Amino acid sequence: MITREEIDNLCALSRIGATDQEKEALLKDLENILGYVQQVADIEVPTDIKPMYAVTNIMRADKDPYAPKKFTDKLLDQAPARDGDFVKVQKVL
């Protein structure tokens, strides 16, 4: 069970300004959420059930990858401005 002090601490840690009514509502909501999570955690799942889907890796492996920095200078030479191994750009706000 969650205490009121824990709710106050959560509000302080997350920098949320909440009224007493909002904290009470939050307390009830969190208790309901944690109760539901506990119900899900208490479910016994049989270990002999096979999954209905196959887990496969759909990403291809690079068979012959390029050596590091092989094209770095060629790419950076195409940039309008350069600072060492970085492309120089205008500040974006």
C-alpha positions in Angstrom: 0.0 0.0 0.0 1.2 3.5 -0.9 1.4 6.1 1.9 0.7 9.8 1.7 4.3 10.5 2.4 5.4 8.5 -0.6 3.0 10.5 -2.8 4.5 13.7 -1.4 7.9 12.4 -2.1 7.0 11.4 -5.7 5.5 14.8 -6.3 8.7 16.4 -5.0 11.0 14.2 -7.0 9.1 14.8 -10.2 8.7 18.5 -9.4 4.9 18.3 -9.7 2.9 20.8 -7.7 -0.3 19.1 -6.6 -3.1 20.1 -4.3 -4.2 17.8 -1.5 -7.2 16.7 -3.6 -4.9 15.8 -6.5 -2.6 13.9 -4.2 -5.5 11.9 -2.8 -6.7 11.1 -6.4 -3.1 10.2 -7.3 -2.9 7.9 -4.3 -6.1 6.0 -5.3 -5.0 5.8 -9.0 -1.5 4.4 -8.0 -3.1 1.9 -5.7 -5.4 0.7 -8.5 -2.4 0.5 -10.9 -0.2 -1.4 -8.5 -3.1 -3.7 -7.7 -3.6 -4.5 -11.4 0.2 -5.1 -11.8 0.1 -7.4 -8.9 -2.8 -9.4 -10.5 -0.8 -9.7 -13.6 2.3 -10.8 -11.7 0.3 -13.5 -9.8 -0.8 -15.2 -13.1 0.7 -18.6 -13.4 1.8 -19.2 -16.9 2.4 -22.9 -17.9 5.9 -23.5 -19.2 4.9 -26.1 -21.7 3.0 -23.7 -24.0 4.7 -23.1 -27.4 4.7 -19.5 -28.7 2.3 -18.8 -31.6 4.9 -16.8 -33.5 8.5 -17.4 -34.5 11.1 -15.0 -33.3 13.5 -14.4 -36.2 16.1 -11.8 -36.9 14.9 -9.9 -40.0 18.1 -7.7 -40.2 20.7 -8.9 -42.6 24.3 -9.3 -41.4 27.0 -7.2 -43.2 29.0 -9.8 -45.0 31.8 -7.5 -46.1 31.6 -4.2 -44.1 33.7 -1.2 -45.1 36.8 -0.4 -43.0 36.2 2.5 -40.5 36.8 6.0 -41.9 37.1 4.7 -45.4 34.8 7.3 -46.9 35.0 9.9 -44.1 37.2 12.4 -45.9 35.3 12.0 -49.2 32.0 12.8 -47.4 33.4 15.6 -45.4 35.0 17.2 -48.5 31.4 17.6 -49.9 30.2 19.6 -46.8 30.2 23.4 -47.1 32.1 23.8 -43.8 34.2 21.4 -41.8 35.8 21.4 -38.4 38.1 18.4 -38.1 36.0 15.3 -38.6 32.7 17.2 -38.1 30.4 19.0 -40.5 30.0 22.6 -39.4 26.4 23.8 -39.4 24.6 26.9 -38.2 23.1 26.9 -34.8 19.5 25.5 -34.8 17.3 26.6 -32.0 
